[in-house]
């Protein structure tokens, strides 16, 4: 997908697969999906706010859900091995 399409907010994923093992990226996707978003791109398109991250790990610290309540996350891993296969990884 062109970078212009990603920036103007009309980005739709071309494909989706499931995570097979835990990584930092899978951890953050898990947090966005818990809050009701596909990924960071969709969150930025909808909320248009800066994303709070833990400086030590880079993991997402706080997300605003669609109903305007907040999720607060630990600086440590939250996506357990048993949940890794539930995480959807989108390709644009």
Rosetta silent file (secondary structure, phi, psi, omega in degrees, C-alpha in Angstrom):
SEQUENCE: XXXXXXXXXXXXXXXXXXXXXXXXXXXXXXXXXXXXXXXXXXXXXXXXXXXXXXXXXXXXXXXXXXXXXXXXXXXXXXXXXXXXXXXXXXXX
SCORE:     score description
SCORE:     0.000 S_00000001
   1 L     0.000  145.374 -179.137    0.000    0.000    0.000 S_00000001
   2 L   -71.098  151.614  179.972    1.261    3.483   -0.730 S_00000001
   3 H   -66.652  -27.839  177.751    2.439    5.620    2.149 S_00000001
   4 H   -64.177  -41.302  179.426   -0.066    8.310    1.081 S_00000001
   5 H   -66.934  -35.377  178.061   -2.962    5.877    1.613 S_00000001
   6 H   -67.148  -38.113 -176.351   -1.573    4.945    5.028 S_00000001
   7 H   -77.246  -31.014 -176.010   -1.307    8.584    6.038 S_00000001
   8 L   -83.626   -0.346  172.862   -4.731    9.744    4.829 S_00000001
   9 L    89.955   10.387 -179.214   -6.517    7.187    7.010 S_00000001
  10 L  -105.934   20.450 -176.022   -7.960    4.908    4.322 S_00000001
  11 L   -72.493  125.888  173.577   -5.626    1.988    4.921 S_00000001
  12 L  -119.907  138.439 -178.370   -7.268   -1.417    4.780 S_00000001
  13 L   -66.211  145.450  176.491   -5.261   -4.568    5.437 S_00000001
  14 L   -84.050  -35.072 -179.807   -4.410   -6.821    2.496 S_00000001
  15 E  -154.745  167.830 -179.549   -4.131   -9.940    4.605 S_00000001
  16 E  -140.177  140.351  172.544   -4.170  -11.234    8.164 S_00000001
  17 E  -135.385  170.336  179.028   -2.329  -14.054    9.891 S_00000001
  18 E  -100.129  144.936  177.192   -2.089  -15.245   13.476 S_00000001
  19 L   -66.582  143.644  179.330    0.981  -14.766   15.619 S_00000001
  20 L  -107.541  -27.438  177.275    2.958  -17.959   16.221 S_00000001
  21 L  -146.650  158.444 -176.279    5.370  -16.771   18.892 S_00000001
  22 L   -73.564  135.608  170.946    5.694  -13.855   21.255 S_00000001
  23 L  -141.817  172.187  175.324    7.640  -10.762   20.170 S_00000001
  24 H   -58.825  -40.082 -179.841    7.570   -7.100   21.210 S_00000001
  25 H   -63.775  -43.568  178.879    5.395   -6.402   18.154 S_00000001
  26 H   -63.086  -38.808  177.814    2.934   -9.161   19.103 S_00000001
  27 H   -58.285  -47.363 -179.490    2.786   -7.749   22.654 S_00000001
  28 H   -68.993  -38.675  175.935    1.745   -4.323   21.376 S_00000001
  29 H   -60.407  -40.970  178.009   -0.740   -5.803   18.884 S_00000001
  30 H   -57.076  -43.465 -178.618   -2.264   -7.771   21.766 S_00000001
  31 H   -68.096  -42.969  177.551   -2.758   -4.537   23.702 S_00000001
  32 H   -63.388  -41.975 -177.518   -4.349   -2.682   20.777 S_00000001
  33 H   -70.584  -31.476  173.954   -6.660   -5.622   20.048 S_00000001
  34 H   -62.158  -36.137 -178.064   -7.699   -5.873   23.705 S_00000001
  35 L   -83.279   -3.097  174.383   -8.770   -2.228   23.482 S_00000001
  36 L   100.262   19.196  179.827  -10.823   -2.920   20.332 S_00000001
  37 L  -121.465  155.309  176.668   -8.486   -1.846   17.506 S_00000001
  38 L   -63.988  -49.957 -173.125   -6.730   -3.775   14.751 S_00000001
  39 L  -167.612 -173.283 -178.370   -3.356   -2.208   15.393 S_00000001
  40 H   -61.434  -36.789 -179.004   -1.532    1.061   16.021 S_00000001
  41 H   -61.111  -48.152  179.500   -2.460    2.398   12.582 S_00000001
  42 H   -64.966  -39.361  178.669   -6.201    2.063   13.189 S_00000001
  43 H   -60.327  -46.366  179.806   -5.863    3.534   16.694 S_00000001
  44 H   -63.413  -38.067  179.749   -4.046    6.604   15.329 S_00000001
  45 H   -64.611  -40.358 -174.587   -6.661    7.053   12.566 S_00000001
  46 H   -83.868  -49.304 -173.239   -9.571    6.977   15.016 S_00000001
  47 H   -87.907  -29.767  179.777   -8.214    8.627   18.165 S_00000001
  48 L    51.139   47.354  175.887   -5.611   10.957   16.625 S_00000001
  49 L  -131.040  160.524  176.949   -3.646   11.129   19.865 S_00000001
  50 L   -72.697  145.907 -176.902   -0.096   10.299   20.805 S_00000001
  51 L   -95.406  125.905  177.440    0.355    6.804   22.210 S_00000001
  52 E   -75.860  130.640  179.439    1.786    6.510   25.730 S_00000001
  53 E  -129.584  152.903  173.111    4.594    3.958   25.922 S_00000001
  54 L   -74.495  125.543 -177.311    6.814    2.607   28.676 S_00000001
  55 L   -63.191  -32.500 -176.522   10.276    4.103   28.050 S_00000001
  56 L   -70.272  -39.531 -171.746   12.118    0.954   29.226 S_00000001
  57 L  -112.204  -23.856 -174.418   10.334   -1.529   26.957 S_00000001
  58 L    82.908    0.512  178.667    8.493    0.498   24.311 S_00000001
  59 L   -71.115  152.104  177.429    5.288   -1.372   25.168 S_00000001
  60 E   -63.499  134.803 -176.520    2.008    0.529   25.039 S_00000001
  61 E   -98.297  -40.535 -175.270    1.232    2.018   28.447 S_00000001
  62 E  -149.621  136.534  176.039   -2.329    3.361   28.061 S_00000001
  63 E  -133.073  143.848  176.038   -5.031    3.129   25.379 S_00000001
  64 E   -96.172  123.762  178.707   -8.426    4.774   25.110 S_00000001
  65 L   -73.842  173.140 -179.113  -11.168    2.373   24.088 S_00000001
  66 L   -66.538  -25.669  178.377  -13.953    3.321   21.671 S_00000001
  67 L   -89.542   13.831  176.017  -16.308    3.941   24.599 S_00000001
  68 L    69.440   12.020  168.464  -13.756    6.468   25.953 S_00000001
  69 L   -87.231  168.810 -175.179  -12.716    4.361   28.941 S_00000001
  70 E  -117.640  148.220  167.695   -9.032    3.564   29.337 S_00000001
  71 E  -107.498  133.811  175.628   -6.900    0.450   29.518 S_00000001
  72 E  -115.264  132.717 -174.678   -3.691    0.741   31.521 S_00000001
  73 L  -116.779  151.788  177.749   -0.937   -1.792   30.874 S_00000001
  74 L   -73.060  159.991  175.306    2.054   -3.004   32.840 S_00000001
  75 L   -76.954  -12.015  179.075    5.614   -2.374   31.690 S_00000001
  76 L   -95.119  168.321  179.002    6.049   -6.156   31.697 S_00000001
  77 L   -57.781  134.386  176.775    4.738   -8.695   29.223 S_00000001
  78 L  -115.760  -23.994 -179.713    0.958   -9.207   29.427 S_00000001
  79 L   -81.797  104.047 -178.409    0.336  -11.473   26.429 S_00000001
  80 L   -76.582  161.204 -178.281    0.858  -14.950   27.831 S_00000001
  81 H   -53.816  -36.578 -178.270    1.971  -17.873   25.671 S_00000001
  82 H   -69.423  -16.083 -179.346   -1.559  -19.292   25.712 S_00000001
  83 H  -102.073   -8.789 -174.876   -2.882  -16.043   24.146 S_00000001
  84 H   -57.293  -42.356 -177.131   -0.238  -15.528   21.442 S_00000001
  85 H   -66.198  -14.046  179.545   -2.222  -17.491   18.819 S_00000001
  86 H   -82.683  -17.083 -175.716   -5.206  -15.122   19.305 S_00000001
  87 L   -76.141  129.282  179.452   -3.232  -12.080   18.132 S_00000001
  88 E   -95.949  130.833  178.727   -3.964  -11.016   14.561 S_00000001
  89 E  -110.485  116.541 -176.534   -1.074   -9.648   12.492 S_00000001
  90 E   -97.750  145.291  176.172   -2.230   -7.473    9.588 S_00000001
  91 E  -116.789  132.157 -178.496   -0.307   -6.733    6.392 S_00000001
  92 L  -105.910    0.000    0.000   -0.988   -3.527    4.462 S_00000001
